[in-house]
Each structure stands twice: as C-alpha cells, then as structure tokens.
Amino acid sequence: GSPTAPRAVSVHARPLRGALVPLPLFLQGIRLDSATRTGLPGAPSARGVVFLMRYAGRLTVQFGGGRVSTIGTVIVILATLPLAWIDPTSSYWFICTAMFVRGLGTALSGMPLMAAALTSVDRTKVADATTQLFVLQRVGGSLGTALFIVVLERTAFGTTYCAVVALTALALLPVLALAARATRARTGHAACAPGLAA
C-alpha cells in the first residue's frame, strides 16, 4: 500500500498523544498543585473524546475519514493554542475548557484517521495493517512525549506548546494527502458505478 497512511498515523500521533504530558508537569512543577488538581484537566479532555466519539463514526461513513480527521486536527490546533499562554495564575476553567475542546478535536481526528488509513489498504492485508498502524500510533505518541519533555526542559512551558501547535500543523500535511487520496478513490468508484450499471 501507499506510505501515506502509516506516515499520517505516526506523525499525527506525536502531538496528539505527546502533548498530554507537559501540562501535568507544569501544574505540579510550577504551580505546585496536588496530584488531584494536576489530574483535573485530563477529565474534560476525556469527556470531549467520549462526547463526540459516538458521532465520529457516522461522520466518517458519510464524509470519509480523511475529511473528518482534517477538521478534527484543525480543532486540536485551535484548542492547543491557548495553552501556550497559560501561566501560574491561569484559572482551571480556562485550562479545562481548552482541554475539552481539544478532546472534541481528538475524537474527530484519531479514529477517523485510522479508518481512512485502513480503507487505503488491500482487504487481504487489513488484519496485518491494523496491528502495524496501532504500533505506529503508540511509537509516534512515545516519540512525541519524549520530544516535548526535552523541549520543556530546555525552554519555557509556552514554547513547548508552541512546538505542539507547530508539529500538529505539520501533521496536517499527511492527513490532507490521505484525505485527497481517499476522495480520488471515492470519485473513481462513483464514476465506475454508472458503467457497471449499464
């Protein structure tokens, strides 16, 4: 199959999963929050994912995983931007709202992207491709985590989330390529359908 699908899954996972680590480190290391308050912003993100996940499948079927994942990735970018400006005085409402919206974007980008990647694979290889894509997703997330921790150690917290935004924007490129490929495939199937019917 095309290298577009594995590349999209791997690159996309780096900012999506890796960006979850710097925030708790900031809350506990800079704001000196308790473990409970440090974990608090994670709940809105999870709720955002759960809230939209039920609809993400329907949207993927209707519009295609590439298109839905592109929109989801843009939402993740927009929701991550405010995190670059938080400081020790930022309210939890502000942080939790950003994380909730980020969760919505995650729901629209993660699973639909995986679906789009699998549809680009030959049906006889779907089982093997599923395992490989999940491995790439986990490895990509681990690489993203390591990268952002190194950036956080050497720069300010805001700079770290600027790096997250930049890498997420970069991840849009293979996602857009996968979406374009899926659109061409669907257009080709639609063009063949009248001929087959005749």
N, C-alpha and C positions, 0 to 999 in steps of 0.2 A: 504493500500500500504506500500511499504518499507519506513523506516525512512530516507533512504539515500537521497532521493530527497529534502524533506524540510530542512534537515541538510545542504546539499550542497548550497541551495539557501540562507539560513540565514547566514551561515559562510562566504560565498563568498561576500555577500553584505556589510559586515562590512568594509573591507579595500577598496572595490571598491568605495563606496559612502562616507565613513567616511574620506578618505584621501583627499577629496576636500576642507576640512575646514582649516587645518593647514597652507597651502600655503598663502591664503589671510591674515591670522593673522600675518604671518611672514612679508609679504610685507608691510602691513600697520603699524605693531607694531615695527618692527626692522628697515626696510628701510625707514619708514615714507612716503610711497608713497601715492599719492592721491587715491580716490575711483576709478577713471577711470583706472589708471595704475594698481591698485590692481586687478581689474576685468579682465584686459587684458589677462592673461594666461588662463583664462577659455574658451576663444574663440577658440584657437587651439584644445583644448580637445573636444569641441562640434563638431568642423569640422571633426576631426578624426572619431568620432562616426557616424556622418552623411555620411561621405565618404564611410565607409565600411559596414554600416548597410544594404544597398541595396544588397550587395553581401553575407552578413552573412546568410540570409535566404536560398539562393541557396546552400551555403556550408553546411548548416545544413541538408538540404534534401539529399545532395549527400554523406556526410561523417558521419552524425549523430551529434546531439547537444553536446554530451559528448566530442567527439574528438575535435570539433571546439572550445568549451569552454575551454578545456585544453590548446590548443595553445594560445587562447586569454589571459588566465590567466598568462601564461609564459611571453607573451609580456608585460602585465601590470607590472609584477615583474621587467623585464629588464628596462622598461621605468621609473619606480619609483626609482630605484637605484641611478641615477644621482641627484635626488632631495635631497638625504641625504648629498650631498657635496656642495650645493649652499650656498653662503654667501652674505653679503650686496653688494659685488662687482660683483656678477654674472650677466651676460648680460641677457636681456629679450629674445634674440634669443635662448640662451641655455635653459632657462626655458620653453619657448613656444614650442621648438622642443620636449623636453621631454614630455610635456603635450599633444602634437599632437599624438605622438606615443602611449602614454597611452590611448588616445581616441580610437585609432585603436584597441588596445587590449580590451578595454571596449566593443566595438561593437561586437567583436568576442567572448566575454565571457558572457555578460549579457543575451541577448535574446536567444542565442543557449542553454544556461544552463536552462533557463525557459522552452524551448521547450523539452529538454531532460527530465526534471522533469515531465512535463505533459504526455509525452509518457509512463512513468512508472506507470501512474495512470489508474485505470479501467475507461473505456469510460463512464460509467454511473455516475462517480464521477468527471468528468473533470471540470464541472461548479463550484462545491464547491472547488475543489482543486485549481483552478485558483485564486479565491479570497484569499484563505488561503496562497498560495505561494506569492502573492503580498503583503499581510500583513507581512509575514515573511521577505520579502525583505526590506520593509520600516523599520520594527523594527530592523533588522540587521544593516541597514545603520545608524540608530539613535544610536545604541549601539556603533558602530564603531566610530562615530563622538564624542560621549562622552568620549570614551576611549582615543582617540588621543589628545583631548583637555587636558585631565588630564595629559597625558604623556608630552605634550608640556609645561604645566605649571610647571612641576617638573624637566624637563630635557632640553637639547638643541634641536633646531629645527632638526638638523641632526639625533639625536637619535630618534625623533618622526617618521621620515620617514624610519629609520631602523626598527622600530616597525611595520610600514605599510608593508614593504617588508616581514618581518617575518610572519605577520598574513596572507598576501596574499599567501605565500608559504604554510602555514598551510591549507589555503582554498583549495589548490590543492588536498588535500587528499580525501575529499568527492566528489570533481569533478571527480577525477580519478576513484573513486568507482562507481559513477554514469555512467561514460563512459564505464567501464568494464561491468556493468550490462546491459547497452544498447547493447553493442557488443554481449554479450551472447544471448540476446533476438533476435537480428537480425540473428545471426548464427543459432539459433534454428528454426526460421521461414524459413530460406533458406534450412535447412536440411529437413524440413517437406514438402516443396514445391514439390520435385520430387515424394514423396509418394502420395501426393494428386493428382498430375497429372496422376499417374498410376491408 
